[in-house]
């Protein structure tokens, strides 16, 4: 086995305040994990990918999805494709492939403690993590799929998985062509104070808040008393934010290194680099790697003091 440290970089449209650079061990390999924010600047992100191409082992796209996978269909995001095509030598992934496997496994692993049947779950965005959405439905959770509400700002509740699939098949071909920043907070928008009242009623109904962290935070009401938050990329500041609002638990589907949970795109890029692959791996291989690495949901009891 090579002793060379793998170099994996997440080029993110998010805020530079969330950057990290650390060396960790994954499945016996040393990996340098870097996350570099571009403040929502697509041109800067593309330039950075061009400069990294051929110099690092794998690149992750952060703050943007390369595609949305709904059942057997994939809807590719135009802005993300432009970024990915800037690399000709280094594989580029966005986390969607791993997420579709890892998050299904996470929901099953959490079943004994969260007792999914009938549990009220607000999934702020489901099309970008259909694996989690589908597994929650299989487990019998009472899910509110918030894609139209949170991404498009329209008061259209979606309460069944079938309804989500039908809606995605109608809207996704159009949505993937619009500027991504219209759909999702990028750059400094991630640092804004939450709009506490706009969607407060949905938060109040839910027992579990699931999905993308920036959507969850963007509209978080002043009180999250007793709520369980199921997400992934969070920093120590995010943990403090949830604790200050009274949330009971934070569960991340990816491991925490240096006090923060690693983005799915960075973890997927790590697996791709370790395999020496040219791109996304198969769901079966991701499941094998997740099992071999003993990756399980990380649970933080926010009422138990400092992390």
C-alpha positions in Angstrom: 0.0 0.0 0.0 1.3 3.5 -0.9 2.5 5.8 1.8 1.8 8.8 -0.3 -0.7 11.2 1.2 -3.7 11.6 -1.1 -4.7 15.2 -1.9 -8.4 15.8 -2.2 -10.0 19.2 -2.6 -13.6 20.4 -2.4 -14.1 23.5 -4.5 -17.1 25.1 -3.0 -19.5 27.9 -3.9 -20.0 28.4 -0.2 -18.5 31.0 2.1 -14.7 31.1 2.7 -15.5 31.1 6.4 -16.2 27.4 6.3 -12.8 26.4 4.7 -10.7 23.7 6.2 -7.3 22.0 5.5 -6.5 18.9 7.5 -4.9 15.5 7.2 -6.9 12.5 8.3 -6.8 8.7 8.1 -9.4 6.8 6.1 -9.2 3.1 5.7 -5.5 3.1 6.6 -4.6 5.8 4.1 -3.5 9.3 4.9 -5.6 11.9 3.1 -5.3 15.7 3.0 -8.8 17.1 3.0 -9.2 20.6 1.8 -12.3 22.7 1.3 -11.9 26.0 -0.5 -14.9 28.4 -0.7 -15.3 30.8 -3.7 -18.1 32.9 -2.2 -20.6 31.9 -4.8 -18.3 32.9 -7.7 -18.8 30.4 -10.5 -16.0 31.8 -12.6 -13.5 31.7 -9.7 -14.6 28.1 -9.0 -14.0 27.1 -12.6 -10.6 28.7 -12.7 -9.6 26.9 -9.4 -10.7 23.6 -10.9 -8.6 24.2 -14.0 -5.6 25.0 -11.8 -6.1 21.9 -9.7 -6.6 19.6 -12.6 -3.9 17.0 -12.8 -2.3 18.2 -9.6 -4.6 16.6 -7.0 -6.1 13.1 -6.7 -9.8 14.1 -6.8 -12.0 17.2 -6.7 -15.4 17.5 -5.0 -18.0 20.1 -6.0 -19.2 21.8 -2.9 -22.3 24.0 -2.5 -23.8 22.7 -5.8 -25.1 19.4 -7.1 -23.8 17.9 -10.4 -27.1 16.1 -10.8 -30.4 15.2 -9.0 -31.1 11.5 -9.0 -34.8 10.6 -8.8 -35.5 6.9 -9.1 -33.7 5.8 -12.2 -33.5 9.3 -13.7 -30.7 11.9 -13.4 -31.2 15.6 -14.0 -27.9 17.3 -14.6 -27.4 20.9 -13.3 -26.1 23.2 -16.1 -23.9 25.4 -13.8 -22.4 22.3 -12.2 -21.6 20.6 -15.5 -19.7 23.7 -16.6 -17.6 23.4 -13.5 -17.0 19.7 -13.8 -15.9 20.0 -17.4 -13.1 22.3 -16.4 -11.1 19.3 -15.3 -9.7 17.0 -18.0 -7.4 14.8 -15.9 -8.7 14.8 -12.3 -12.0 13.1 -11.4 -14.7 15.4 -10.2 -17.7 14.3 -8.1 -20.4 16.2 -6.1 -21.3 13.7 -3.4 -24.6 12.6 -5.0 -23.4 9.1 -5.7 -22.1 8.4 -2.2 -25.1 10.3 -0.7 -27.6 8.0 -2.4 -25.9 5.0 -0.7 -24.7 6.4 2.6 -27.9 8.2 3.6 -30.0 5.2 3.0 -27.7 3.2 5.2 -27.9 6.0 7.8 -31.7 6.0 8.0 -31.7 2.2 8.5 -29.0 2.5 11.2 -31.0 5.1 13.1 -34.2 3.1 13.1 -33.8 1.6 16.5 -33.2 4.9 18.2 -35.5 7.3 16.2 -38.3 4.7 15.7 -39.3 6.1 12.3 -42.9 4.9 11.9 -45.1 7.9 12.3 -42.3 10.3 13.2 -42.8 13.7 11.8 -39.9 14.7 9.5 -39.5 18.0 7.7 -37.2 17.2 4.8 -36.2 20.7 3.6 -34.9 19.3 0.3 -35.5 15.8 -0.9 -34.7 15.8 -4.7 -31.0 16.4 -3.9 -30.9 13.4 -1.5 -33.5 11.0 -2.9 -31.9 8.1 -1.2 -32.7 9.5 2.3 -36.2 10.5 1.2 -37.0 7.0 -0.2 -35.7 5.3 2.8 -37.6 7.5 5.2 -40.8 6.6 3.3 -39.9 2.9 3.5 -39.4 3.2 7.2 -42.9 4.7 7.6 -42.0 8.2 8.7 -44.5 11.0 8.2 -42.5 13.2 5.8 -43.1 16.7 4.6 -41.0 17.1 1.4 -40.1 20.8 1.4 -38.5 21.2 -2.0 -41.1 23.5 -3.6 -41.4 25.5 -0.3 -37.7 26.0 0.5 -36.1 26.1 -3.0 -38.9 27.8 -4.9 -40.7 29.7 -2.2 -44.1 28.4 -3.1 -46.6 27.1 -0.5 -47.0 23.7 -2.1 -46.8 20.9 0.4 -45.7 17.5 -0.9 -46.6 14.7 1.5 -46.0 11.5 -0.4 -42.9 10.0 -2.1 -45.0 9.4 -5.3 -46.0 13.1 -5.3 -42.3 14.1 -5.0 -41.3 11.9 -7.9 -44.1 13.3 -10.1 -43.2 16.9 -9.2 -39.5 16.3 -9.9 -40.2 14.8 -13.3 -42.2 17.9 -14.2 -40.0 20.6 -12.6 -36.5 19.2 -12.7 -35.8 19.5 -16.4 -36.5 23.3 -16.1 -35.0 23.9 -12.7 -31.6 22.5 -13.6 -31.2 25.1 -16.3 -31.6 28.2 -14.1 -28.7 29.8 -12.2 -28.1 27.6 -9.2 -28.0 30.6 -6.8 -31.7 31.1 -7.5 -32.4 27.8 -5.9 -29.8 27.5 -3.1 -27.9 29.9 -0.8 -24.3 30.3 -2.0 -21.5 32.6 -0.8 -22.4 35.3 1.7 -26.1 34.2 1.5 -25.0 31.2 3.8 -24.0 33.7 6.5 -27.2 35.7 6.7 -29.3 35.7 9.8 -32.2 33.2 9.5 -35.6 34.3 8.3 -37.2 33.1 11.4 -40.9 33.5 10.7 -41.3 32.6 7.0 -41.6 28.9 7.4 -41.8 28.6 11.2 -45.1 26.5 11.1 -43.3 23.7 9.3 -40.5 23.6 11.8 -43.0 23.6 14.7 -44.9 20.6 13.2 -41.7 18.5 12.8 -39.9 16.3 15.3 -36.9 15.8 13.0 -35.4 18.4 10.6 -33.6 16.6 7.8 -31.7 17.5 4.7 -29.3 20.2 3.6 -27.9 22.2 6.5 -28.0 25.6 4.8 -31.7 25.3 4.0 -32.4 24.2 7.6 -30.5 27.1 9.0 -31.8 29.7 6.5 -35.3 29.5 7.9 -34.7 28.2 11.4 -37.1 29.9 13.9 -35.9 31.3 17.2 -36.8 28.1 19.0 -35.8 24.6 17.9 -36.7 23.2 21.3 -36.4 19.4 21.4 -35.8 19.0 17.6 -33.5 16.4 16.2 -31.5 17.7 13.2 -30.3 15.2 10.6 -27.8 16.7 8.1 -24.2 16.5 7.2 -21.8 19.4 6.7 -21.6 21.3 10.0 -18.9 23.3 11.8 -18.4 24.0 15.5 -20.3 27.3 15.0 -23.2 25.4 13.6 -23.3 23.1 16.6 -23.3 26.2 18.9 -26.1 27.7 16.8 -28.3 24.6 17.3 -27.5 24.4 21.0 -28.4 28.1 21.4 -31.8 27.4 19.9 -32.6 24.4 22.0 -32.2 21.6 19.6 -31.8 18.3 21.3 -29.6 16.3 18.9 -27.5 16.8 15.9 -27.0 13.7 13.7 -24.5 13.9 10.8 -24.4 11.2 8.2 -20.6 11.8 7.6 -17.8 11.5 10.1 -16.5 14.5 12.0 -12.8 15.5 11.7 -11.4 18.4 13.7 -14.9 19.3 15.1 -16.7 19.4 11.8 -18.5 16.9 9.7 -17.0 16.4 6.3 -19.0 17.3 3.2 -20.3 14.3 1.2 -18.6 15.6 -1.9 -15.3 15.6 -0.1 -15.8 12.1 1.3 -16.9 10.8 -2.1 -13.8 12.4 -3.7 -11.7 10.6 -1.1 -13.2 7.2 -2.0 -12.7 7.9 -5.7 -9.1 8.9 -5.1 -8.4 5.8 -3.0 -9.8 3.6 -5.7 -7.8 5.4 -8.4 -11.1 5.7 -10.3 -11.8 8.2 -13.1 -15.2 9.1 -11.7 -18.1 8.1 -9.6 -18.1 4.5 -8.2 -21.0 2.1 -8.1 -23.6 2.1 -5.3 -22.4 -1.4 -4.3 -18.8 -0.3 -4.0 -19.7 2.8 -2.0 -21.6 0.5 0.4 -18.6 -1.8 0.7 -16.3 1.2 1.5 -18.8 2.7 4.0 -19.0 -0.7 5.8 -15.2 -1.2 5.7 -14.6 2.3 7.1 -17.2 1.7 9.7 -19.0 4.9 8.9 -22.1 5.3 11.0 -24.2 8.4 11.8 -22.5 10.7 14.4 -24.9 11.7 17.2 -24.2 14.8 19.3 -26.4 15.3 22.3 -26.7 19.1 22.3 -28.0 19.1 25.9 -24.9 17.4 27.2 -22.5 20.3 27.2 -19.5 21.0 25.0 -18.8 18.7 22.0 
